[in-house]
């Protein structure tokens, strides 16, 4: 397949009602989308809110949305890239699921934010000590896709092999805030150009305040092509992005710049 349509949903945290998702899914299906990406903390509450919630409520929220997306995936013949908080043996794990009509793949975030005001590393029980294995790699209609968390975008170890593995697109769910619009735009454009791939970023909406800090999640969901150019960007309102990606653009970029060829066999493992 030479091209496919992919999409991203720009939403605040969803409730348990399926009505809003059904509306977007029908529209995505009509427009030929093959996969949809959610932002972080859309299918679950923001982790600072989860700290104050009963564990049973978090577990039920995840179970409800997982079951819903499984049903919708089969019904609409579409796959989802869905960040979720998993609860196992009274511990929380930050994960990203690839839910397709036939199976579900799981990715557990390997690098977590350790900052005092945003300490996911302390809250979640993900393994952050083992060697980094790179992002999850999946196949979507013959296109090779990588999945990683927004924070992991910053680390070269996550990107080192994507060119050699000939990844066509990276799915990047984020929960970006604090007026960081420009920094994220430039980071994503740079990573797309250097890795010779598309990047689809879905950033959540909504607000949270702990009395000292105010988180305003501002959207800016975007698709960036291998040339580092923004092909489509949403603003700061609830919406959905559906755009085509073309394998020819990926091939032309790699043929012109040859970044991975120039360093082949010279990387110290």
Residue, then its C-alpha position, 0 to 999 in steps of 0.5 A: x500500500x502506497x498511502x494510508x490515512x491516520x488520525x488523532x483525537x484531541x480530547x480532555x479526559x473522557x467519561x465512561x459514556x461511549x457517545x462522543x467516541x462513537x461520533x468520532x469513529x463514524x466520521x473517521x471511518x467515513x474518511x478512511x482512517x486506519x488508526x486513531x491516536x489518543x493523547x496521554x491521560x485521556x482514557x484515564x485521569x491525569x496522574x496527579x488526580x489518580x493519586x486522590x482516586x480509589x484504586x478500584x475506580x482507576x481500574x474500572x475506568x481502564x477496563x471500561x475503555x479497553x473493552x469499549x475500544x476492543x468492540x469499536x476496533x472490530x466494529x469499525x475495522x480500525x486500530x487505536x494507539x491508546x495510552x492507559x494506566x494499568x493496575x496490577x497487584x495494587x501498582x500503577x503502570x503507565x502504558x500504551x496499547x495498540x488495539x486492533x481487531x485481531x490483537x492487542x500489543x502493550x508498551x510500558x513507558x521506559x523513561x518517566x518524568x522525575x521532577x518534583x512537580x511532575x514525578x511520574x517515576x515515583x508514582x508509577x511502577x514501570x521498570x526504569x532501570x533496565x537497558x532501553x529497548x527502544x519504542x514498540x514497533x507495529x505494522x499498520x497495513x504494511x506501514x512500519x510504525x513506532x510507538x513511544x511516550x511524549x517524554x521519551x521523544x527527548x532521548x536519543x536512545x529511543x531514536x537510534x535505530x528507527x532509521x535502520x529499522x525503516x520506520x515510516x511513522x512514529x505515534x507520539x501521545x503527549x500531555x504537554x502543558x505550561x506554554x511549551x508550544x514552541x519547544x514541542x513543535x521544534x523538537x517534533x519537526x527536528x526528530x521527524x527530519x533526522x529520522x526520516x519519518x512522519x510523526x503524529x502527535x496527539x496532545x490532550x486538552x483540559x486543566x488541573x491545579x494543585x493550588x501551586x501549579x496550574x496545568x493547562x493542556x493546550x492541544x497542538x495535535x499535529x502531523x509532521x512529515x519527513x521533511x520536518x514540515x507540519x502538514x496539519x495542526x489542530x488548535x486548542x479545541x476538541x477536534x480530530x485530525x485525519x491525514x494521509x501519509x505516503x511511503x514515497x515521501x519517506x523513501x525520497x527523504x532517505x534517498x536524498x539525505x542517507x543519514x542511516x547509510x553514512x553511519x551504518x556499522x559505526x555505532x558503538x553498541 
